[in-house]
Amino acid sequence: MTPTADDFKEALNKLFNAARQQGKEYVDVLSGDLHRQVGSYPGRNHRMPICCSVMKHHMKDRDVVLDGPCSGQGASLKIRYYLNAK
């Protein structure tokens, strides 16, 4: 089954919740890892642009892109999400 934006949102929120339960201040998310967790990556029917779009959409003011491809959409996109609003 091909992942949807909602699948990526759900997986991202699970990562956030797990990190909060562990008392972490932030969590670093790599798009390739997130997509592998959701499924269909690597493969011909991957949805990396959707995965990266969801990740960027979830960014807040304090969050920062740590690394990524020139196109902004690839398996090396890495975002640090701060878990507690300040």
DOPAKE-693272 format. One record per residue (C-alpha): residue number from 1; residue in one letter; x, y, z. Coordinates in pm, 1 decimal. Layout:
BEGIN
seq	type	X	Y	Z
NUM	A	X	Y	Z
...
END
This chain:
BEGIN
seq	type	X	Y	Z
1	M	0.0	0.0	0.0
2	T	131.5	341.8	-96.9
3	P	184.9	579.8	196.7
4	T	-24.9	895.0	219.8
5	A	43.3	1230.4	382.4
6	D	-167.1	1115.2	676.8
7	D	57.3	810.0	719.6
8	F	362.7	1034.8	741.8
9	K	185.3	1272.0	983.1
10	E	90.0	982.2	1208.6
11	A	443.6	840.2	1210.9
12	L	591.5	1184.1	1282.1
13	N	352.7	1242.1	1572.0
14	K	444.0	900.4	1715.2
15	L	811.1	1001.9	1707.2
16	F	727.9	1329.4	1883.3
17	N	522.4	1154.3	2151.6
18	A	789.1	889.2	2215.8
19	A	1058.3	1157.4	2250.8
20	R	839.3	1359.6	2490.0
21	Q	779.7	1051.3	2704.5
22	Q	1155.6	1006.0	2724.1
23	G	1192.5	1366.1	2841.4
24	K	1380.7	1484.2	2534.5
25	E	1401.9	1852.2	2448.1
26	Y	1409.9	1784.8	2074.1
27	V	1405.7	1505.7	1819.0
28	D	1600.5	1489.3	1492.4
29	V	1408.6	1327.7	1207.8
30	L	1568.6	1204.1	887.0
31	S	1324.1	1177.5	597.3
32	G	1473.9	851.0	471.0
33	D	1424.7	690.9	812.6
34	L	1070.4	822.3	845.3
35	H	977.8	693.5	500.7
36	R	1131.2	350.9	573.3
37	Q	926.1	334.4	892.2
38	V	604.1	412.6	702.9
39	G	693.7	181.8	413.5
40	S	748.5	174.0	35.5
41	Y	1099.6	311.9	58.6
42	P	1325.8	253.8	-112.3
43	G	1131.4	156.9	-419.4
44	R	981.0	273.9	-744.8
45	N	661.3	393.1	-578.1
46	H	823.9	592.8	-299.2
47	R	657.9	910.7	-177.1
48	M	964.8	1105.1	-64.3
49	P	830.9	1443.5	-186.4
50	I	516.9	1392.0	24.6
51	C	724.3	1277.4	323.9
52	C	946.2	1587.7	302.9
53	S	646.8	1816.1	255.2
54	V	480.7	1678.0	568.5
55	M	803.4	1716.8	764.6
56	K	842.9	2080.5	656.9
57	H	476.7	2155.6	724.7
58	H	520.5	2038.8	1086.3
59	M	805.4	2284.8	1148.7
60	K	751.9	2558.8	1405.5
61	D	956.0	2875.9	1461.3
62	R	1231.4	2712.0	1668.5
63	D	1268.9	2404.1	1448.4
64	V	1560.1	2392.8	1207.8
65	V	1666.3	2206.4	894.9
66	L	1998.6	2045.0	986.5
67	D	2075.3	1890.1	648.6
68	G	1916.1	1820.2	317.6
69	P	1954.2	1793.6	-56.0
70	C	1964.0	2101.6	-276.7
71	S	1612.7	2027.5	-401.0
72	G	1486.3	2016.3	-42.8
73	Q	1315.1	1684.9	-108.6
74	G	1520.7	1373.9	-56.7
75	A	1619.9	1101.9	185.0
76	S	1884.1	1322.5	348.9
77	L	1643.3	1591.5	473.2
78	K	1703.4	1618.4	847.4
79	I	1496.3	1842.4	1072.2
80	R	1537.3	1912.7	1442.2
81	Y	1197.4	1954.5	1606.4
82	Y	1189.9	2115.8	1949.0
83	L	922.2	1948.0	2156.8
84	N	839.9	2213.1	2415.2
85	A	707.8	2548.3	2301.5
86	K	898.9	2849.7	2431.0
END
